[in-house]
Amino acid sequence: MSFRKVNIIVLVLAVVLFLLVLHHNFLGLSSLLRNEVSDSGIVGFQPIDFVPNVPQQAVDGRQEEIPVVIAASEDRLGGAIAAINSIQHNTRSNVVFYIVTLNGTADHLRSWLSGSTLKTIRYKIVNFDTKLLEGKVKEDPDQGESIKPLTFARFYLPILVPSAKKAIYMDDDVIVQGDILALYNTPLKPGHAAAFSEDCDSASTKVVIRGAGNQYNYIGYLDYKKERIRKLSMKASTCSFNPGVFVANLTEWKKQNITNQLEKWMKLNVEEGLYSRTLAGSTTTPPLLIVFYQQHSTIDPMWNVRHLGSSAGKRYSPQFVKAAKLLHWNGHFKPWGRTASYSDVWEKWYIPDPTGKFSLIRRHMEISI
């Protein structure tokens, strides 16, 4: 009898142990399913932060959430801060910032945000794993600058914002003077995954550029001597577009596997050298031009008034700068640097770094007596 009781006790303990293990595995699976992202199984993005403590009027449940993706590297962190500040102060919409950065910058960024007036914004800090770019980019000694991993974050929007149907991407060297809701509401044609500002038709091109040659055509970005490029039957004279600011339909992006397409052309360039030897802009532009050839919508040109960083001189009238919805300092002369045009316009949105790690570089003008 006692032997039978022992067997029963052992059996009961075994059943309890089995149920505990089963419960643990079920919780683990549930957690995995909750955290899984849906787009071609790409890994490498790790959400670090989410801060939802914003004023009640900004999180009205009736308002659609506007995801804004912006990359923030350590050496340009002040740019991202100014861009975020300008967006936040010019809208009452429900904006959530997805700030993509590298491991070493997250703590600095978090301190800057929490120690300033931006402590009430909604944001996520997402770590970008540079291993994603292995075999897809290579250093070119003919190009003066080294590869900047975060510039490729824009290729992975559905992974960065997995639950959104639509998102805005913008570079860190911009200032927004209009309501970001207007840009978000840009209509995209059926079947189009993104809307860009075309170079030939942009307001800034008409005002600034004279005799730019191939700088604003496809031939300025792609090597038309290569057979693979010629086989695409893309006209070399086709107007290029600027990928520093764009609106994306993420449902369409995922449907067309845009990320996979972009990675394909990155790999082919590494193998065959498909980009122009006198590349007119960033290495992120050529694959976008190929994938979105005659398959993209356009944004209002005033939402990407650019070339402010192409020289130190002031090429726009004060009235034009004031009317712009978004100012873009693309080029070598950044507004946080020693010499830049309209740095006063940018600086009014800049928030000093409470940690003291980032500071503006300013040239002190000599005063002649």
N, C-alpha and C positions, 0 to 999 in steps of 0.2 A: 504493500500500500504506500509506504513512504517513498519507494522507488518510483512508483507511478506519479506521485505528487511532484517529485523532483523533475521528472520528464515534462510534466505539464508546465511547471515554472520555467524550465529552460525553453520550452516551445513558446510560451507567452513572451519571454524576454527576446527571443529571436524575432517574433512578429513585430514587437515594438521597435526593435533595432532596424528592421527592414523598412517599417513605415517612416522612421526618422530619416533614413538615408534617402528614401523616395521623395519625402517632403523637401529635403535639402537640394536634391537634384532638380526638382520642379521649380524651386525658387531661383536656382541658378539659370535654368533655361528661360524663365520669365524675364529675368534681368537682361539676359543676352538678347532676347527678342525686343525688349524695350529700347536697348541701346543700339541696335543694328541700324545702319543707314542703307538706303536703297539707291544705288547707282553703280553698276558694274563691279561691285565688290571691292572698291578702292579703299585702302586703309591708310592711316597716317595723320588723321586729324583727331586731336584730343581736346574736347571742351574743358576749359580750366575753370571758368567763372560764369556765374549768372547772377546779376544783381537786379531784382525786380522792384526795389523800393523807390517808386517814382510817384510824383503827385497824382492825385486821383483823376484829374481832368485828362491826363496823358494816357491813362490806361482804361478809358471808357470802353466797356465791352462792345459797344456799337461801332467802334472804330476798327478798321482793318489794320492789322499789324504791318508795318513797312520795314522789311529787312534791308539794312544798308551794310554792305561788306566793304571793309577797308583794311589794307595791309599796313602794319606798323613795325618798321625795323628800328633797331636801337639808335642808329645814327640819324634817323629822320623822324623820331618820335614826336617832336614838337609840331611837325607838319600834320600828323594824324590828329593830334589834340586840337589844333586850330580848326581843322576841317570838321571834326565832330562838334565843336563848340558852335561853329557857324550854322550847322544844320539844326542843332537843337534849339538855338535862339530864334530861328526864322520859321518855325512850324509849331502847331499845336497837335500835330498828328502823333499817332502811336508808333514811334520809331524804336527799333531795336538794332543796336550796332553789333555786328559780328566782326571783331577785331582780330585779324590773323597775324600771328607773330611767331618768333622763334623762342625756344626754351628760356634763354637768358634774359629776355625782355619782359616777360610776364609780370614779375614782381615790381619792376620799375613802373610799368604801365599802370598796374593796379594802385600803386602808391600815388601816382600823379592824379588819377581819376578820383580816388577817395579823398585826396587832400585839396581838392579844388571845388569850384561850383559845379563841376560835372559829376559829383558824387551821387546825384539823383537820377542820372540817365539809366536806361535799361541797356545792358550790354552782355556779350559773351566774349571771352578771350579764348581763341582757338589756336592751339599749337600746330605749326606746319612742320611735317616731317620731311626733311630734305631728301630722304631716301626715295621719295616718290619720283624724283627727277633723275635717278640713276639710269643711264643709257638713253636719256632724252635730251640732255643739253651737254654742251662741251665748251670749254674756254676757247675763244678765238683771239690769237695774238694780234690780229689786225684791228680788232675792236679794243679801244682804249680801256673800257671798263670791264670788270669781272662780272660773272653771272650773279644776279641777285635773285635768290630762290623765291622770295615773297612776291615777285612780279608775276609768278605763274599761278598764284592763288586763284586768280580770276577764272582759270580753266576748270576749277573744281567747285563751282558754286552749288550744285545740288548736294554735294557732300557737306559743304559748310553750313547750308541752310536746308536740311533734309525735309522739313515739314512744310516749307513755303512753296507756293505756286508761282511766285514772282519775286524778284529781288533787284536791288540797285547795286552796282559795283562802281567804286570810284577810287582813283589814286589818292595818295596822301598829300599831294601838292596842289590842293584845290581849296577854294573858299566858296561856300554856297550863300548866295544873297537872296534867293527866292525860296518859296515854300516847297520843300522836297516832295510834297504830295503831288504837285503839278508834274514833276518829272516821273514819279511813280505811275501816274495815270496816262503816260504816253501810250497811245494805241499801237499795238503790234498787229501786223497783217496775219491772217490765218497761215499757219505753217512756219512762221518766223519765230526763232528762238531768242532773238535779241534785237535791240534797236541801238544804233550808234550815230554819232555825228560825222557825216562825210566831210573829207578834207576839202574837196573842190567847192562845195556849196556852203561851207561854214562862214558865218559872219566874220570870224577872225581872219580867215584866209583872204576874204575880199578886202579887208581893211589893211592887213599887214603885208601879205606876200605879193611880191612882184618878181616875175622871172624865176620862179622856184624850180623850173625844169621838171625833173622826174620825181621830186621829193614827195609829191602827193598823188602819184600813180602807182599801180601794182609793180611796175618795172623798177621802182625805187626800193622795193622790198624783196623781190624774188628774182632768181637768176634764170632768165628766159633762154639761156644757152643750154640749160639742162633739159634733157628729153622728157623727164618725168613732169616737169613744169609745162612744157609745150603741149604734152598730151592732154592736159586739163582743158585746153582750148579757152583759157581765160585771156581776154584782151589786155595787153600790156598797158594800154592807155586808160584802163578802168580806174576810176577815182578810188583812192584808198579811204579808210576811215580811222578815226582815233579811238583806241580801245581803253582809254583812261577813264571814261565815264560811259556807262551803258546800262540799259534796263534789260533784264532777262526774263523770259517766260520759261520757268524751270520745268514745267510740265512738258513743254515742247522740247526743251533741252535734253531731258531724260529720254523722251520718246525717240529722238534722233541720235542718241548716244554721242552728243557733241563732245563730251570729255574724251571719249575713246578716239574720236576722229582727230582731235587736237593732238593727243599723245602719239597717234600714228604718224602725223607729219613731223612732230618733234624728233621721233626716232629716225625717220627717213632723212631728215636734215643732218643728223649726226653721221649717218652712213654715207650720204651722197652730197652734202653741202648745197642745199637748195636755195638758201637765202642769198640775197644780193651781197656782193663783196663790199659795196658801198651802202650798207644798210641805212635807210633814212631815219630809222627809229629803233624802238626796243625790239629785242628778239622775240617778244611775245606777239608782235603784230603779224608776221608772215603766216603762221598757222591759222590765225583767226581770219585773215584775208582769204585764205584758200577755202576753209570750211564754210564761211559765210558769203562766198561769192554769189552776188545777185540773190541772196537769200536772207536779207536783213531789212528791218524797218529803220526809220530815222527818228532821231530826237530833235527837238527844237534847237537850232544852232546857238541860241543864247544860253542854252544849258551846258555848253562846253566852249566858252570863249577862251581860246588857248594861245600858245606861243608867248605867254608872258615871261617864260624863262628862257626864251631863245636868245635874248640879248639883254644887256644891262640898261638899254635906253627905253624911254617911254614911247611906244608906237601908237597907243590909243589915246583918244580924247578922254578927259575926265567924265564927260557925259556918257560916253560909250561904256566905260568901266562901271559907272554907277548903274547903268541899265542892265548889265549882264546878270543873268540868273546864277551863273557859276563861272568863276575865274579859275583858270588852269595854268600853273607855272611849269608846263612841260618844257624840258630843255635843261641846260646846265646851270642856269642862274636861278637858284631856289630862293624863296623869300626869307628863309632863315639864315641864308648865307651872307657873305661879305658884300656882294654887289648884286642887287636885284631890282627890277622895275616894280613899282607899285607896292613896295614892301610895307608902306604905311597902311595900305588897305588891308593887307594880310595881318599885320601886327595887332590890329585892334581886336582880332579874334584869338590871338595867341594867349595862352595862360602860362605864366612862368612855372617852371618845374619846382615843386616844393622840396624835392630831394637835392636840387642843385647840380644834378648830373648833366642836364642838357641846358645849353645857353645859346642865345643868338650870337652870330658873328656879325659885327657891324663895323663898317669902315668909318672912322672919324674924319670928317671933312676938315681940311685945313682952312682956317679963316685968315684971309689976307687983310692986313691993316694998312 
